[in-house]
Amino acid sequence: MFDCVVSVPAASTSGAPGCDCLAHRFGNAADHPDRARCYDSDMSDAEWAVVRPLLPVPAWMEGRGGRPEGYCHRQLIDAVRYLTWEGVRWASMPRDFPTWRAVTASSVAGATTT
């Protein structure tokens, strides 16, 4: 079995413990519960510190339309990493990740962003 550990960055300014993504700070991600990072494929805090500034700014924050994100960016990336690490089908991901439809939509949108 996995040993689950929740890590909380010291400099987090989000309403949810452990995440400082734009979806938690300015979007609707606080409406969804945070998950314990307990899989080998989950990003470490050091990996998240490198990845976070590389994520694109959402269109709604730049006045290009759209609506605030409803899911934590770190959780979405962890879900994609779990999928590729374990080799499971999208619909077979554990329930502690965002819905598989949200994960596929974010991965496709992220791949087409320039």
N, CA, C and O atoms as CSV, one atom per row, in Angstrom:
chain,resi,resn,atom,element,x,y,z
A,1,MET,N,N,0.836,-1.187,0.000
A,1,MET,CA,C,0.000,0.000,0.000
A,1,MET,C,C,0.875,1.243,0.000
A,1,MET,O,O,2.056,1.176,0.341
A,2,PHE,N,N,0.305,2.368,-0.379
A,2,PHE,CA,C,1.031,3.627,-0.439
A,2,PHE,C,C,0.981,4.333,0.908
A,2,PHE,O,O,-0.028,4.267,1.610
A,3,ASP,N,N,2.058,5.003,1.267
A,3,ASP,CA,C,2.072,5.884,2.425
A,3,ASP,C,C,1.746,7.281,1.932
A,3,ASP,O,O,2.479,7.832,1.110
A,4,CYS,N,N,0.659,7.863,2.418
A,4,CYS,CA,C,0.234,9.187,1.963
A,4,CYS,C,C,0.809,10.263,2.868
A,4,CYS,O,O,0.746,10.177,4.094
A,5,VAL,N,N,1.371,11.277,2.229
A,5,VAL,CA,C,1.924,12.409,2.950
A,5,VAL,C,C,1.446,13.675,2.265
A,5,VAL,O,O,1.580,13.813,1.049
A,6,VAL,N,N,0.893,14.595,3.029
A,6,VAL,CA,C,0.475,15.876,2.474
A,6,VAL,C,C,1.570,16.879,2.770
A,6,VAL,O,O,1.931,17.091,3.928
A,7,SER,N,N,2.099,17.497,1.722
A,7,SER,CA,C,3.147,18.488,1.914
A,7,SER,C,C,2.582,19.877,1.669
A,7,SER,O,O,1.828,20.092,0.720
A,8,VAL,N,N,2.949,20.810,2.523
A,8,VAL,CA,C,2.446,22.173,2.425
A,8,VAL,C,C,3.623,23.116,2.252
A,8,VAL,O,O,4.465,23.223,3.143
A,9,PRO,N,N,3.696,23.820,1.084
A,9,PRO,CA,C,4.777,24.783,0.915
A,9,PRO,C,C,4.648,25.913,1.920
A,9,PRO,O,O,3.541,26.379,2.190
A,10,ALA,N,N,5.752,26.353,2.471
A,10,ALA,CA,C,5.730,27.391,3.501
A,10,ALA,C,C,5.239,28.734,2.971
A,10,ALA,O,O,4.615,29.489,3.717
A,11,ALA,N,N,5.503,29.054,1.707
A,11,ALA,CA,C,5.161,30.359,1.160
A,11,ALA,C,C,3.821,30.376,0.446
A,11,ALA,O,O,3.570,31.282,-0.349
A,12,SER,N,N,2.968,29.421,0.696
A,12,SER,CA,C,1.694,29.343,-0.001
A,12,SER,C,C,0.783,30.487,0.418
A,12,SER,O,O,0.660,30.792,1.604
A,13,THR,N,N,0.142,31.122,-0.569
A,13,THR,CA,C,-0.791,32.209,-0.289
A,13,THR,C,C,-2.204,31.814,-0.668
A,13,THR,O,O,-3.093,32.666,-0.673
A,14,SER,N,N,-2.438,30.559,-0.984
A,14,SER,CA,C,-3.751,30.126,-1.447
A,14,SER,C,C,-4.684,29.884,-0.282
A,14,SER,O,O,-4.259,29.767,0.867
A,15,GLY,N,N,-5.980,29.812,-0.605
A,15,GLY,CA,C,-6.967,29.495,0.396
A,15,GLY,C,C,-6.934,28.031,0.775
A,15,GLY,O,O,-7.400,27.666,1.854
A,16,ALA,N,N,-6.395,27.185,-0.085
A,16,ALA,CA,C,-6.305,25.759,0.200
A,16,ALA,C,C,-4.884,25.425,0.618
A,16,ALA,O,O,-3.930,25.891,-0.005
A,17,PRO,N,N,-4.733,24.624,1.664
A,17,PRO,CA,C,-3.382,24.287,2.088
A,17,PRO,C,C,-2.673,23.453,1.041
A,17,PRO,O,O,-3.263,22.548,0.451
A,18,GLY,N,N,-1.398,23.760,0.810
A,18,GLY,CA,C,-0.587,22.930,-0.047
A,18,GLY,C,C,-0.561,23.297,-1.504
A,18,GLY,O,O,0.149,22.637,-2.262
A,19,CYS,N,N,-1.283,24.305,-1.955
A,19,CYS,CA,C,-1.265,24.633,-3.369
A,19,CYS,C,C,-1.311,26.147,-3.589
A,19,CYS,O,O,-2.087,26.866,-2.960
A,20,ASP,N,N,-0.462,26.596,-4.493
A,20,ASP,CA,C,-0.429,28.012,-4.820
A,20,ASP,C,C,-0.674,28.229,-6.319
A,20,ASP,O,O,-0.219,29.225,-6.882
A,21,CYS,N,N,-1.390,27.304,-6.962
A,21,CYS,CA,C,-1.665,27.445,-8.390
A,21,CYS,C,C,-2.663,28.580,-8.625
A,21,CYS,O,O,-3.367,29.001,-7.707
A,22,LEU,N,N,-2.714,29.068,-9.865
A,22,LEU,CA,C,-3.627,30.161,-10.206
A,22,LEU,C,C,-5.080,29.766,-10.010
A,22,LEU,O,O,-5.910,30.614,-9.681
A,23,ALA,N,N,-5.402,28.492,-10.207
A,23,ALA,CA,C,-6.783,28.041,-10.025
A,23,ALA,C,C,-7.212,28.136,-8.569
A,23,ALA,O,O,-8.381,28.406,-8.291
A,24,HIS,N,N,-6.292,27.921,-7.637
A,24,HIS,CA,C,-6.630,28.083,-6.228
A,24,HIS,C,C,-6.615,29.548,-5.820
A,24,HIS,O,O,-7.462,29.985,-5.040
A,25,ARG,N,N,-5.671,30.299,-6.333
A,25,ARG,CA,C,-5.549,31.700,-5.925
A,25,ARG,C,C,-6.620,32.587,-6.528
A,25,ARG,O,O,-7.124,33.486,-5.855
A,26,PHE,N,N,-6.983,32.352,-7.799
A,26,PHE,CA,C,-7.908,33.261,-8.477
A,26,PHE,C,C,-9.119,32.574,-9.093
A,26,PHE,O,O,-10.052,33.252,-9.523
A,27,GLY,N,N,-9.128,31.262,-9.144
A,27,GLY,CA,C,-10.207,30.523,-9.790
A,27,GLY,C,C,-11.162,29.907,-8.792
A,27,GLY,O,O,-11.337,30.402,-7.678
A,28,ASN,N,N,-11.772,28.822,-9.215
A,28,ASN,CA,C,-12.768,28.143,-8.400
A,28,ASN,C,C,-12.270,26.810,-7.853
A,28,ASN,O,O,-13.084,25.993,-7.422
A,29,ALA,N,N,-10.980,26.566,-7.856
A,29,ALA,CA,C,-10.451,25.278,-7.409
A,29,ALA,C,C,-10.686,25.037,-5.926
A,29,ALA,O,O,-10.711,23.888,-5.486
A,30,ALA,N,N,-10.858,26.092,-5.156
A,30,ALA,CA,C,-11.110,25.919,-3.728
A,30,ALA,C,C,-12.449,25.228,-3.483
A,30,ALA,O,O,-12.699,24.741,-2.380
A,31,ASP,N,N,-13.320,25.179,-4.509
A,31,ASP,CA,C,-14.597,24.491,-4.380
A,31,ASP,C,C,-14.429,22.976,-4.353
A,31,ASP,O,O,-15.329,22.256,-3.920
A,32,HIS,N,N,-13.276,22.490,-4.817
A,32,HIS,CA,C,-12.997,21.054,-4.842
A,32,HIS,C,C,-11.996,20.734,-3.739
A,32,HIS,O,O,-11.072,21.508,-3.491
A,33,PRO,N,N,-12.179,19.605,-3.085
A,33,PRO,CA,C,-11.258,19.275,-1.984
A,33,PRO,C,C,-9.844,19.009,-2.490
A,33,PRO,O,O,-9.648,18.484,-3.586
A,34,ASP,N,N,-8.871,19.382,-1.673
A,34,ASP,CA,C,-7.478,19.079,-1.991
A,34,ASP,C,C,-7.276,17.590,-1.734
A,34,ASP,O,O,-7.980,16.993,-0.920
A,35,ARG,N,N,-6.324,17.002,-2.423
A,35,ARG,CA,C,-6.082,15.578,-2.248
A,35,ARG,C,C,-4.717,15.367,-1.615
A,35,ARG,O,O,-3.791,16.154,-1.807
A,36,ALA,N,N,-4.619,14.304,-0.869
A,36,ALA,CA,C,-3.323,13.929,-0.307
A,36,ALA,C,C,-2.453,13.400,-1.427
A,36,ALA,O,O,-2.894,12.565,-2.216
A,37,ARG,N,N,-1.239,13.868,-1.502
A,37,ARG,CA,C,-0.313,13.379,-2.525
A,37,ARG,C,C,0.307,12.087,-2.009
A,37,ARG,O,O,1.157,12.103,-1.119
A,38,CYS,N,N,-0.132,10.967,-2.582
A,38,CYS,CA,C,0.282,9.678,-2.035
A,38,CYS,C,C,0.773,8.688,-3.087
A,38,CYS,O,O,1.067,7.541,-2.751
A,39,TYR,N,N,0.867,9.096,-4.337
A,39,TYR,CA,C,1.321,8.184,-5.382
A,39,TYR,C,C,2.772,8.507,-5.758
A,39,TYR,O,O,3.222,9.647,-5.638
A,40,ASP,N,N,3.481,7.490,-6.208
A,40,ASP,CA,C,4.867,7.690,-6.625
A,40,ASP,C,C,4.975,8.690,-7.769
A,40,ASP,O,O,6.011,9.334,-7.935
A,41,SER,N,N,3.927,8.822,-8.547
A,41,SER,CA,C,3.950,9.723,-9.704
A,41,SER,C,C,3.652,11.177,-9.343
A,41,SER,O,O,3.834,12.055,-10.186
A,42,ASP,N,N,3.203,11.459,-8.124
A,42,ASP,CA,C,2.887,12.830,-7.725
A,42,ASP,C,C,4.149,13.691,-7.718
A,42,ASP,O,O,5.235,13.229,-7.369
A,43,MET,N,N,3.978,14.959,-8.113
A,43,MET,CA,C,5.107,15.885,-8.126
A,43,MET,C,C,5.547,16.228,-6.713
A,43,MET,O,O,4.726,16.375,-5.807
A,44,SER,N,N,6.835,16.349,-6.544
A,44,SER,CA,C,7.366,16.842,-5.272
A,44,SER,C,C,7.198,18.364,-5.254
A,44,SER,O,O,6.904,18.974,-6.282
A,45,ASP,N,N,7.383,18.959,-4.098
A,45,ASP,CA,C,7.294,20.415,-4.003
A,45,ASP,C,C,8.373,21.081,-4.855
A,45,ASP,O,O,8.143,22.149,-5.423
A,46,ALA,N,N,9.533,20.466,-4.946
A,46,ALA,CA,C,10.612,21.026,-5.770
A,46,ALA,C,C,10.246,20.978,-7.255
A,46,ALA,O,O,10.508,21.934,-7.985
A,47,GLU,N,N,9.645,19.876,-7.705
A,47,GLU,CA,C,9.204,19.783,-9.106
A,47,GLU,C,C,8.113,20.807,-9.390
A,47,GLU,O,O,8.125,21.457,-10.435
A,48,TRP,N,N,7.164,20.955,-8.455
A,48,TRP,CA,C,6.075,21.924,-8.640
A,48,TRP,C,C,6.631,23.351,-8.720
A,48,TRP,O,O,6.130,24.165,-9.495
A,49,ALA,N,N,7.653,23.656,-7.930
A,49,ALA,CA,C,8.259,24.989,-7.963
A,49,ALA,C,C,8.863,25.288,-9.327
A,49,ALA,O,O,8.899,26.445,-9.746
A,50,VAL,N,N,9.336,24.261,-10.022
A,50,VAL,CA,C,9.898,24.454,-11.365
A,50,VAL,C,C,8.783,24.560,-12.405
A,50,VAL,O,O,8.862,25.393,-13.308
A,51,VAL,N,N,7.759,23.738,-12.290
A,51,VAL,CA,C,6.694,23.664,-13.296
A,51,VAL,C,C,5.724,24.842,-13.206
A,51,VAL,O,O,5.307,25.369,-14.238
A,52,ARG,N,N,5.358,25.263,-12.005
A,52,ARG,CA,C,4.313,26.284,-11.815
A,52,ARG,C,C,4.513,27.542,-12.653
A,52,ARG,O,O,3.563,27.970,-13.309
A,53,PRO,N,N,5.698,28.161,-12.668
A,53,PRO,CA,C,5.841,29.388,-13.465
A,53,PRO,C,C,5.805,29.150,-14.973
A,53,PRO,O,O,5.677,30.104,-15.741
A,54,LEU,N,N,5.916,27.902,-15.409
A,54,LEU,CA,C,5.898,27.594,-16.841
A,54,LEU,C,C,4.487,27.430,-17.399
A,54,LEU,O,O,4.297,27.419,-18.616
A,55,LEU,N,N,3.496,27.303,-16.513
A,55,LEU,CA,C,2.118,27.117,-16.967
A,55,LEU,C,C,1.597,28.409,-17.584
A,55,LEU,O,O,1.913,29.497,-17.103
A,56,PRO,N,N,0.799,28.297,-18.647
A,56,PRO,CA,C,0.276,29.513,-19.281
A,56,PRO,C,C,-0.726,30.232,-18.385
A,56,PRO,O,O,-1.419,29.604,-17.585
A,57,VAL,N,N,-0.795,31.531,-18.524
A,57,VAL,CA,C,-1.781,32.335,-17.798
A,57,VAL,C,C,-3.140,32.077,-18.452
A,57,VAL,O,O,-3.253,32.155,-19.675
A,58,PRO,N,N,-4.172,31.771,-17.661
A,58,PRO,CA,C,-5.486,31.497,-18.239
A,58,PRO,C,C,-6.014,32.686,-19.037
A,58,PRO,O,O,-5.755,33.841,-18.698
A,59,ALA,N,N,-6.752,32.388,-20.091
A,59,ALA,CA,C,-7.280,33.424,-20.987
A,59,ALA,C,C,-8.133,34.444,-20.236
A,59,ALA,O,O,-8.051,35.638,-20.525
A,60,TRP,N,N,-8.948,34.003,-19.282
A,60,TRP,CA,C,-9.836,34.930,-18.577
A,60,TRP,C,C,-9.059,35.947,-17.758
A,60,TRP,O,O,-9.555,37.045,-17.509
A,61,MET,N,N,-7.831,35.595,-17.330
A,61,MET,CA,C,-7.024,36.537,-16.554
A,61,MET,C,C,-6.404,37.619,-17.436
A,61,MET,O,O,-5.992,38.672,-16.948
A,62,GLU,N,N,-6.345,37.349,-18.733
A,62,GLU,CA,C,-5.798,38.321,-19.680
A,62,GLU,C,C,-6.897,39.030,-20.452
A,62,GLU,O,O,-6.616,39.727,-21.427
A,63,GLY,N,N,-8.160,38.861,-20.026
A,63,GLY,CA,C,-9.274,39.533,-20.665
A,63,GLY,C,C,-9.670,38.948,-22.018
A,63,GLY,O,O,-10.295,39.629,-22.831
A,64,ARG,N,N,-9.304,37.678,-22.264
A,64,ARG,CA,C,-9.621,37.045,-23.545
A,64,ARG,C,C,-10.836,36.135,-23.454
A,64,ARG,O,O,-11.054,35.310,-24.340
A,65,GLY,N,N,-11.622,36.269,-22.405
A,65,GLY,CA,C,-12.821,35.452,-22.268
A,65,GLY,C,C,-12.569,34.195,-21.469
A,65,GLY,O,O,-11.474,33.959,-20.960
A,66,GLY,N,N,-13.607,33.401,-21.375
A,66,GLY,CA,C,-13.510,32.173,-20.609
A,66,GLY,C,C,-13.931,32.386,-19.172
A,66,GLY,O,O,-14.435,33.449,-18.812
A,67,ARG,N,N,-13.723,31.385,-18.365
A,67,ARG,CA,C,-14.098,31.465,-16.954
A,67,ARG,C,C,-12.988,30.885,-16.092
A,67,ARG,O,O,-12.133,30.149,-16.584
A,68,PRO,N,N,-13.003,31.214,-14.816
A,68,PRO,CA,C,-11.960,30.698,-13.916
A,68,PRO,C,C,-11.951,29.170,-13.867
A,68,PRO,O,O,-12.996,28.526,-13.963
A,69,GLU,N,N,-10.769,28.611,-13.719
A,69,GLU,CA,C,-10.626,27.166,-13.654
A,69,GLU,C,C,-11.308,26.610,-12.417
A,69,GLU,O,O,-11.374,27.262,-11.375
A,70,GLY,N,N,-11.804,25.414,-12.553
A,70,GLY,CA,C,-12.466,24.756,-11.443
A,70,GLY,C,C,-11.624,23.690,-10.780
A,70,GLY,O,O,-12.025,23.132,-9.759
A,71,TYR,N,N,-10.458,23.396,-11.345
A,71,TYR,CA,C,-9.613,22.340,-10.789
A,71,TYR,C,C,-8.195,22.842,-10.581
A,71,TYR,O,O,-7.688,23.674,-11.334
A,72,CYS,N,N,-7.581,22.322,-9.558
A,72,CYS,CA,C,-6.206,22.660,-9.209
A,72,CYS,C,C,-5.258,22.220,-10.317
A,72,CYS,O,O,-5.327,21.080,-10.775
A,73,HIS,N,N,-4.377,23.113,-10.748
A,73,HIS,CA,C,-3.430,22.791,-11.818
A,73,HIS,C,C,-2.482,21.678,-11.398
A,73,HIS,O,O,-2.158,20.804,-12.202
A,74,ARG,N,N,-2.040,21.702,-10.164
A,74,ARG,CA,C,-1.125,20.659,-9.694
A,74,ARG,C,C,-1.810,19.299,-9.698
A,74,ARG,O,O,-1.191,18.298,-10.060
A,75,GLN,N,N,-3.080,19.248,-9.300
A,75,GLN,CA,C,-3.817,17.985,-9.316
A,75,GLN,C,C,-3.989,17.472,-10.735
A,75,GLN,O,O,-3.894,16.268,-10.972
A,76,LEU,N,N,-4.241,18.363,-11.678
A,76,LEU,CA,C,-4.396,17.947,-13.069
A,76,LEU,C,C,-3.095,17.359,-13.616
A,76,LEU,O,O,-3.112,16.336,-14.301
A,77,ILE,N,N,-1.979,18.001,-13.317
A,77,ILE,CA,C,-0.687,17.490,-13.774
A,77,ILE,C,C,-0.373,16.161,-13.090
A,77,ILE,O,O,0.125,15.234,-13.729
A,78,ASP,N,N,-0.660,16.068,-11.800
A,78,ASP,CA,C,-0.449,14.799,-11.099
A,78,ASP,C,C,-1.296,13.686,-11.716
A,78,ASP,O,O,-0.844,12.545,-11.808
A,79,ALA,N,N,-2.511,14.006,-12.135
A,79,ALA,CA,C,-3.379,12.997,-12.757
A,79,ALA,C,C,-2.799,12.505,-14.083
A,79,ALA,O,O,-2.827,11.307,-14.364
A,80,VAL,N,N,-2.275,13.419,-14.897
A,80,VAL,CA,C,-1.662,13.017,-16.166
A,80,VAL,C,C,-0.414,12.183,-15.896
A,80,VAL,O,O,-0.170,11.187,-16.576
A,81,ARG,N,N,0.371,12.587,-14.910
A,81,ARG,CA,C,1.568,11.807,-14.558
A,81,ARG,C,C,1.179,10.418,-14.064
A,81,ARG,O,O,1.850,9.442,-14.399
A,82,TYR,N,N,0.110,10.308,-13.274
A,82,TYR,CA,C,-0.357,9.003,-12.807
A,82,TYR,C,C,-0.754,8.136,-13.998
A,82,TYR,O,O,-0.411,6.955,-14.065
A,83,LEU,N,N,-1.469,8.732,-14.921
A,83,LEU,CA,C,-1.926,7.997,-16.108
A,83,LEU,C,C,-0.743,7.428,-16.884
A,83,LEU,O,O,-0.756,6.255,-17.257
A,84,THR,N,N,0.268,8.239,-17.127
A,84,THR,CA,C,1.415,7.774,-17.895
A,84,THR,C,C,2.301,6.839,-17.066
A,84,THR,O,O,2.896,5.913,-17.617
A,85,TRP,N,N,2.397,7.063,-15.769
A,85,TRP,CA,C,3.217,6.232,-14.881
A,85,TRP,C,C,2.621,4.829,-14.763
A,85,TRP,O,O,3.337,3.832,-14.864
A,86,GLU,N,N,1.295,4.758,-14.545
A,86,GLU,CA,C,0.635,3.478,-14.300
A,86,GLU,C,C,0.103,2.821,-15.571
A,86,GLU,O,O,-0.154,1.617,-15.580
A,87,GLY,N,N,-0.066,3.596,-16.644
A,87,GLY,CA,C,-0.569,3.039,-17.892
A,87,GLY,C,C,-2.028,2.634,-17.840
A,87,GLY,O,O,-2.429,1.665,-18.484
A,88,VAL,N,N,-2.824,3.366,-17.079
A,88,VAL,CA,C,-4.247,3.040,-16.977
A,88,VAL,C,C,-5.044,3.827,-18.012
A,88,VAL,O,O,-4.536,4.760,-18.634
A,89,ARG,N,N,-6.296,3.433,-18.182
A,89,ARG,CA,C,-7.207,4.186,-19.056
A,89,ARG,C,C,-7.630,5.462,-18.326
A,89,ARG,O,O,-7.616,5.517,-17.096
A,90,TRP,N,N,-8.007,6.493,-19.100
A,90,TRP,CA,C,-8.450,7.758,-18.507
A,90,TRP,C,C,-9.551,7.532,-17.472
A,90,TRP,O,O,-9.491,8.058,-16.361
A,91,ALA,N,N,-10.552,6.744,-17.851
A,91,ALA,CA,C,-11.704,6.556,-16.973
A,91,ALA,C,C,-11.387,5.682,-15.761
A,91,ALA,O,O,-12.224,5.561,-14.866
A,92,SER,N,N,-10.212,5.076,-15.707
A,92,SER,CA,C,-9.836,4.206,-14.583
A,92,SER,C,C,-8.967,4.901,-13.545
A,92,SER,O,O,-8.440,4.245,-12.647
A,93,MET,N,N,-8.809,6.207,-13.651
A,93,MET,CA,C,-7.983,6.924,-12.673
A,93,MET,C,C,-8.679,6.926,-11.318
A,93,MET,O,O,-9.909,6.913,-11.261
A,94,PRO,N,N,-7.912,6.942,-10.222
A,94,PRO,CA,C,-8.509,6.965,-8.885
A,94,PRO,C,C,-9.410,8.182,-8.687
A,94,PRO,O,O,-9.237,9.218,-9.328
A,95,ARG,N,N,-10.357,8.029,-7.800
A,95,ARG,CA,C,-11.350,9.085,-7.575
A,95,ARG,C,C,-10.804,10.315,-6.855
A,95,ARG,O,O,-11.478,11.345,-6.817
A,96,ASP,N,N,-9.606,10.236,-6.285
A,96,ASP,CA,C,-9.081,11.412,-5.597
A,96,ASP,C,C,-8.502,12.442,-6.560
A,96,ASP,O,O,-8.158,13.547,-6.141
A,97,PHE,N,N,-8.387,12.099,-7.849
A,97,PHE,CA,C,-7.986,13.062,-8.866
A,97,PHE,C,C,-9.239,13.776,-9.395
A,97,PHE,O,O,-10.355,13.301,-9.183
A,98,PRO,N,N,-9.061,14.916,-10.084
A,98,PRO,CA,C,-10.223,15.522,-10.758
A,98,PRO,C,C,-10.823,14.522,-11.741
A,98,PRO,O,O,-10.185,13.526,-12.084
A,99,THR,N,N,-12.040,14.785,-12.192
A,99,THR,CA,C,-12.698,13.867,-13.122
A,99,THR,C,C,-11.844,13.661,-14.363
A,99,THR,O,O,-11.124,14.568,-14.779
A,100,TRP,N,N,-11.918,12.490,-14.948
A,100,TRP,CA,C,-11.066,12.200,-16.105
A,100,TRP,C,C,-11.391,13.121,-17.275
A,100,TRP,O,O,-10.513,13.420,-18.086
A,101,ARG,N,N,-12.631,13.571,-17.374
A,101,ARG,CA,C,-12.981,14.501,-18.466
A,101,ARG,C,C,-12.275,15.844,-18.273
A,101,ARG,O,O,-11.829,16.455,-19.245
A,102,ALA,N,N,-12.173,16.307,-17.024
A,102,ALA,CA,C,-11.460,17.560,-16.751
A,102,ALA,C,C,-9.973,17.417,-17.043
A,102,ALA,O,O,-9.344,18.348,-17.547
A,103,VAL,N,N,-9.411,16.258,-16.730
A,103,VAL,CA,C,-7.986,16.037,-16.966
A,103,VAL,C,C,-7.697,15.973,-18.449
A,103,VAL,O,O,-6.719,16.565,-18.904
A,104,THR,N,N,-8.524,15.266,-19.225
A,104,THR,CA,C,-8.285,15.188,-20.670
A,104,THR,C,C,-8.463,16.542,-21.318
A,104,THR,O,O,-7.704,16.898,-22.220
A,105,ALA,N,N,-9.454,17.310,-20.876
A,105,ALA,CA,C,-9.676,18.644,-21.453
A,105,ALA,C,C,-8.510,19.557,-21.162
A,105,ALA,O,O,-8.102,20.328,-22.031
A,106,SER,N,N,-7.957,19.491,-19.952
A,106,SER,CA,C,-6.836,20.370,-19.615
A,106,SER,C,C,-5.568,19.953,-20.337
A,106,SER,O,O,-4.775,20.808,-20.733
A,107,SER,N,N,-5.361,18.651,-20.516
A,107,SER,CA,C,-4.146,18.209,-21.207
A,107,SER,C,C,-4.198,18.556,-22.683
A,107,SER,O,O,-3.167,18.885,-23.270
A,108,VAL,N,N,-5.373,18.492,-23.300
A,108,VAL,CA,C,-5.511,18.872,-24.692
A,108,VAL,C,C,-5.365,20.377,-24.840
A,108,VAL,O,O,-4.698,20.840,-25.765
A,109,ALA,N,N,-5.973,21.150,-23.948
A,109,ALA,CA,C,-5.871,22.614,-24.013
A,109,ALA,C,C,-4.439,23.058,-23.786
A,109,ALA,O,O,-3.965,23.976,-24.456
A,110,GLY,N,N,-3.741,22.424,-22.851
A,110,GLY,CA,C,-2.354,22.778,-22.573
A,110,GLY,C,C,-1.443,22.447,-23.736
A,110,GLY,O,O,-0.455,23.143,-23.971
A,111,ALA,N,N,-1.764,21.391,-24.465
A,111,ALA,CA,C,-0.922,20.988,-25.596
A,111,ALA,C,C,-1.078,21.925,-26.780
A,111,ALA,O,O,-0.168,22.050,-27.600
A,112,THR,N,N,-2.242,22.594,-26.877
A,112,THR,CA,C,-2.457,23.477,-28.010
A,112,THR,C,C,-2.109,24.922,-27.715
A,112,THR,O,O,-2.118,25.756,-28.620
A,113,THR,N,N,-1.800,25.235,-26.452
A,113,THR,CA,C,-1.442,26.606,-26.081
A,113,THR,C,C,-0.031,26.913,-26.563
A,113,THR,O,O,0.881,26.103,-26.398
A,114,THR,N,N,0.142,28.088,-27.159
A,114,THR,CA,C,1.480,28.463,-27.618
A,114,THR,C,C,2.032,29.589,-26.794
A,114,THR,O,O,3.152,30.039,-27.036
